[in-house]
Amino acid sequence: MENKKLKVVRVITASYVVPWHLGNTLKRIGTDFDVCVVGQDVSSYQDTYPNVKWVDIDLNRKISPLADLVSLYRLCRFFLSYRPDIVHSIMPKAGLLTALAGAICRVPIRLHTFTGQVWATKKAKARHFFYAIDKLITLLNTVCLTDSQSQSQFLYEHHIAIHGKPLPVLGNGSLSGVDLSRFDLANMEQSAKKLAQSLGITPQHFVFVFLARKTRDKGAIDIITAFAKVTALYPHSRLLFIGPDESEGQLEQLKIDTPELFNNVLCIDKVDNHELFLAISHVLCLPSYREGFGTIVIDAAALGVPTIGSNIVGLVDAVANNETGILFPAGDIDQLTAAMSSFLENPLQLKTMGIAAKQRVERYFSADKLYAELKCFYFELAGR
């Protein structure tokens, strides 16, 4: 008699996580598992992934004790009715509520993947509070993963581990790898050309791209400051400044106080086709203070786009320093500016790093490789 498929529930905080961090997995997982995704407004993707079950439960990213208790109650009700074999969360709020609900409902296998630590850039009481949450998530789950080796080592040094060892990482890291068929320049040449024309970008321009939530933690202020220095020397440079503005008014105030900082900056809200924006860019800039593995880094690399990134946990695994990009000390505007300028001054550096970045992604970070690792991990935990 054939074994029934294991029932897997992936829990996330908000729907925007689906295409960014789960999409590659959801395209592949249906043949091996019955899968359900739970989170805020996730059912908006039901037409994109028809073989997946979707349950909308509001898991607000911000702390709200009453709303969080309601979410916990709804998660428990769902787990008791659906009876999953495996629950697997990502993101801090989803991780905490899933760990609690999974333990209460005695779900056999409970997993969480850490993708960067909220407490790493906090101070005093806030740091202790968020650190305690990560410790609790680790204690309540069967096992926790991280999406990069450096993050596992960082957590181990801060006494978050499993059986005295660093938390495991699937393959060489990342959440779900890169879909190499999607991130293929040959397949998007015409669409990319149209996008460039619509933005007023010509072959004579040199294009940097920042593609993340626009917050201080992600380095949004830093990239604007550094680019202003670069474009003053190289007026043919452009910055695609892409992502939702979550700077709590800081960027708007900056535009009012020093509008010249935004010369040659194309401000764009969040996009659904980020591969096209990467395809018309020369260099990705990710000057974060806190980061997980850096999915956007390997997306860019698949298109032959090298990265300038902060020398921090997570990014040191996504970027091979001076080979597939350049790492600089987080917060050092002068070094960020110098790294950006070096690509404008040295075309050979751009070419060789772009080629190396693409080759590294194909070797280690394809979506097929990452899904194969995840599938084996699930089966191993389930004793299959």
N, C-alpha and C positions, 0 to 999 in steps of 0.2 A: 504494500500500500504506500502510495507516494506521500511524502510529508507535505502538510499544508504550508503555504508561504507564511513566513514570519510577518507579524503585523508591526510596522515601524511607524512611530509618530515623531515627526520633526517639529519642534516648537521654536518659534522665533518671536521677536517683539513686534515688528512692523512689516508690512507687505513689501516695502522696497528691498528688503533683504532677499526676497525670493529670486529675482533674476541675478543679483550680484553674487550671492553666496550659495544658493541651493540649485539654481537652474540646471547646471551641468549634471548634478546628481539626479535630479528629478527626471531628466531625459533618459536616464539609463537604468534606474532602480526598479521600474515596474515589472520587468521580466523575472526578477528574483524575489521581490518583497511586495506585500500590500502596504502602501505608504499613504500616510495622511499628514497634512501640514496644518498646524494650528498657530494662529497669531492674529494681529489686528488687520482686518480687511483683506486677508489672504485669498478669499474666494474670488477676488478680482482677477486672479490668474487661472481660473478653472478652465477657460477655453484654450489657454496656452499649453497647459499640461493636463489633457483630458483623462489620463489614467491615474490621477492623484485625487484623493479625497481631501476636501478643504473644510475647515471649521474656524469660523471667526470668533475669536475671544480677544477682547481688548487687554493687551499687556503693555500698559503705558510705560514708556522709557523713564519718565520722571517718577520720583517717589510720591506716592499718595496712599497712605495706609488703608483708608476705607476702600478705595477702588482696587487696591492690590488684594485685599481680602475677598472681594467679590470675584476677582479674576482667579484666585486660588480655589475658591468654591466651584467655579465653573469648570476649571481644569480637572478637579477631583471628580466631579459628576461625569465628565466626558471619559476620563480614564476608566472609571468603574463600569460605564456602559460599553465602551469600545474594547476594553480588555487587551491593550497592546502587549506585545512581547518585549518591545524595545521602545524607550522614549529617549530622544536625543535632542538637546537644546544647544543653541548658540545665542550670544549676547547676554549681558549681565542680568537684566530683569527676568528674561525668559529662563535663564539658568537657575535663578533662585526659586521662582514659582514652580518650575518643572521638577526641581529636586525635592521640594516640599510635597507637592502633589504625588509624585512618583513614589516617595517613601510612604506617605499616608495610605495610598492605594495598593501598595505592595507590587508595583510593576516589577517583573523579574529582572530586567536589565535597564539600568538608568545611566545615561551618558550625558556629558556636557563637554563642548569644545571651547576652550578659552581662546579668544582672538584679540587679546590686548587687555591690560588691566586699568580699570578706571582709577584705582587708588595710586597708580604709579606717579601721577602728576599732582596728586592732592597733598594737602598739608594737615598736620595735627589731627583733630577729631575726625574730619572727613576721610582722611587716609585710613585711620584705624577702623572706621565704620565699613568702608567698602572692602577693606582687606578681610574683615571678619565675615562678610558675605561670601567672598571667594573661598575662604576656609570651610564655611558651612556647605557650600555647593560641593566641594571636594569630599567632605565627610558623608554626605547623604547619597552620593552617586556610587554606582558599581565601580566605575572608573571614569576619570576625566582625561581628555586629550588636549593638546595645544596644536596650533597650526604652524609652529616653527620650533626648531631646535633651540634657538636662543631664548625663546619665551619659556620653554620647559626648564632650561638652566636657570633663568631669572627667578621663576617660581620656586624651584628647588632651593635656591639660595635664600629665599624668604620662607622656607619651611612649608611650602605647598608641594607635596610629593605623593607617591604611592609606594608603600612598602619600602620606604627609605630611598627610593630612586626617582629620578625626574619623570614627569608625566610623559606618556608615549606620544609619538608623532607619526602620522600616517605617511609613508614614503619619505620624500624630502621636504614635506610641508605644503602649505596652502590648504584652503577649505575644500575646493572641488576642482582645482586645476583649470586649464584653459581648453576651450573647445577650438581645436586647431582648424576645423573646417569653417567656423564662423570668423575667426581672426586670421583671415587670409587676404592679403592685399589684392591678389589677382581677382578675387570674387567681388571686391567692392570698389574697384578703380573708378568706374563711372559715377557711382553714388558719392564717393569722396570728392571727386572733381566738382560736382554740382554743389556740394556743401561748401567747399572752399570758395567757389564763385559767389555764393550767397552771402558769405561773410566778408567778402572783399579781400580775400587772401590770394596772392599771386605766387608764382614760382620764385619770385625774387625775395619773398619774405622768409624769415627764419622764425619758426613757430615753437614756442614753449607752451606746455599745457599743464594746468593744475586741475585735477579732477577729483574732488572730494567735498565733504561737507565744509562749508566756509566757516571755520571756527579757529580760535587762537591755537587750540591743541593740534589742529591739522596744519598749522603754519600758514593760514590764509593771510595774516598781516605781514608775515615775513616775506612771502613770495611777492606781494605787491611792492614792498619796500625795496627788495633786491632787484626786481624787474625794472623799477623806475631808474635805477642806476645803470642797468644794462642798456636799456633802450635810449638813454641819453647819449651813450657812446655809439650805439648801433641802431640808428633810427628805423632800419628795415626789420627789426625784430618785433614780434607780436606775442601776446600772452592770451591764450584761451583760458579764462578764469571761470571754471564750470562747477556747479554744485549749488545746493540750496544754501541760502544765507542764514546761518545759525549763530552769527557773531554778536547777537543781542545789541544791535545798533552800532557796533564799533566800526564796521565798514562804511555805513552810511555817514557817520560822523567824519570819518577819514575823507570821504568824497567832498564833504562840505568844507572841511578845514584845509585840505591839501589836494585839490582836484588834479593837480599836475601829476600826482602819483599814478593816475589812471590813464595816462597817455598811452596809446597803442594797446590798451587792455580791452578785450572783448568779454564783457560780463554776461554770463549765460546761466540760467537756472539749471536744475537737474535735468538730465537727458536720459532717454531710453535706448539710444543708439550710440553709446559712448565709443564703440569700435570705430565709427566713422570719424569722430573727432580725434582719436588717436592716430588714425590713418593719415590725417592731414597735418600732423605735428612732427617735429623733429626730436624733441626731448621732453620727457615727463618730469615734472618737479613735484616732489612730495616732502616738504620740509617739516614733517610732523614731529611733535613732542611725545606722542603716544600712538602706537600702531600695532595691529596684529601683523600677520605675514605680509600684507600688502598685495592683495589680489590684483589691483590695478597695475602693479609693476610688471607682473607676468603677462597680463593682457597686452600691455604696451610692447613688451619684449617679443611677443609672438608676431608683432607687426614690424619688428626690427627697430623699435624705438627704445633707446637707452634711458636710464633714470638717474636723476640727481635726487638723492634722498638723505634724510638725517641718519646719522650713525647711531641708531637705537635698536633695542630689542625688536625682533620681527623683520625690520627692513634689512638687517645685516644678512638674513637668509634669502631674501628676495633679490637683493642686488649683490653681485660679486664685485667688490670694490676695485676700481680701475680696470675692470674687465668688461662688465656689462653696464657699467654706470659709475657714478662717483658718489661716495658717502662723505658727509661733512658733519662737524659737531652741531648738534641741534641748537638752534638759536643764534648761530654765528652768521650774521647777515653778510659780513665781508667775504667769508669763505663760500657762502651760497652764491654771491655775486660773481666771485672768481670762477667757480665751477660752471656757471651759466656762460660766462664770457669765453671760457676755454673751448666750448663747442663752436662758438661763432668764429673763433680764431684758428681752429684746427679742424678742417673738414675730414682729415684722415681719422681723427679720434672718433668723430661721429659715425663714420662708416664702419670702422673695426669694432666699436662697442655695440653697434646695432646688429651686426652679423653675429657676434658672440652671444648677445642677449637672446636672439632667435634660436640659435643652436642649443643653448642651455634649457630653454623652455621645452623644446622638442625632446630633449634627452630626459628631463626630470619631471615636468609639470603638465603633461597632457591630461585632459579630463578623463580619458580612458584609464590611464595609470592610477589616478587618484581614486576613481570609482572602484577599480579592482582591489585596491588596498582597503577601502571602506567595506566592501562586500565580504572580504575575507575576515575582517575584524568582527563584523556582526555575526558571521557564522561561527567563528571561533568562540565568541562569548556565549552563543546559544548552544554550543556543544555539537554543532553539525560539521 
